[in-house]
Structure formats: C-alpha cells, structure tokens
C-alpha cells in the first residue's frame, strides 16, 4: 500500500497500527497556545517625557513549553502579547513613545528621547491541575525593567513579578492556559504603570528632569 505523501505527520490513519500510534502520540505534535488580548488603560497621569522602547528577541518571541504526563506538550506563545500589552501601558505612561531597533553602542545615542525602557523576561512558569490537584491553571512571569539614558547609560533596574490564574474545565486546557498567561501579562503591565515612579532610582532621575506625576511623591 502506498502512503499518501500529503497525510499530516501527527494524524496517521488507523491502518498505520495502534501500537505505532501509542508510541508516537505523546510527542508527535506540539499544541500551540497563542496568547492575545488587551489590557485596561492604567489610571495614571502621563509623564511629559519622550521614551524609546526596546524589545529584544527574547521578549517579542517569548514562548514556554508545558509538559503533562501522557499528553502531547503545549507551547505557550506569549511574546506578541508581551509587546502589545506593554506598548499599551507605555503609551499611557508617557507623552510620546517610539520603538528603537537596537540599543546605542560605541558612543552612539538615540536622538529625540529622554530615556530608553527595556523590559526583559527572567522566568515564566505554569502550574497545571496535575501539579496542584486543583481545577485551575496558573501562570507566573518574572520581568526585569531596565531604564537607560539615551546613550545607553544605566539609570535604574527593578523586578516586576506577575501572576494569573484561570479555572480549568473539561477539554478547555488551551483556553485556561491562554487566559492565565494573559492575566499575568496584564498584572505586570498594571504594576509597571502604577509603581514606575515608586522606584528610588527612578524618583532621583525624574527629580533631575524636573518631572513628577500630579499624584506622585
């Protein structure tokens, strides 16, 4: 019998044999979970600053593999949601934001900005119902925010820890994973907006710039 060359790799016919299917099923196909959604606008006064935003490849293309016993793995793709939600919050935090393609080096500088913000991902973790024995998925993301001068000089750095949780329902693993991850990114975006000028190094920099939010310290 000739095999159809167009047959999908992860869905071989029953004629291929039950034993073969059992052997390849757990790792044959990775199921993807693209994370998407929006975040409420933060209730903060925009600072009168022009800020460059730099996302490295690890931030924009972030993904995480989730393994569960006797099941095909999931890959949570949350990089696009990172960039989209952080863009939303930065637009509300500052008078103007611009994306920059690379950090300044070799004595260079980014013209027309007061500073450069670069968020980075330090850790992503998922808690599944198998892990907890409870009917929910939870996602935690550890970010680190770096604030640089236009020439790349260090100004400040601080962590942002975020958490999201979504109830599990039968055959809804994908939706629960997506929602938990989205809520974690929203949590990070809100914390970044509300706590930006609580950082001591940021306060000193804002003071030097003669800038404070109306409700700030």
Secondary structure, DSSP 8 states (H G I E B T S, - for coil): ----TTS-TT---GGG-HHHHHHHHHHH--EEEE------------EEEEEEE---HHHHT-EEEE--TTS--EEEE-HHHHHHHHHHHHHHHEEEEEE-SS---TT---TT-SEEEEEEEEEEEEE-HHHHSSSEEEEEEEEEEEEE-TTS-EEEEEEEEEEEEEE--TT-HHHHHHHHHHHHHHHHHHHHHHHGGGSHHHHHHHHHHT---TT--
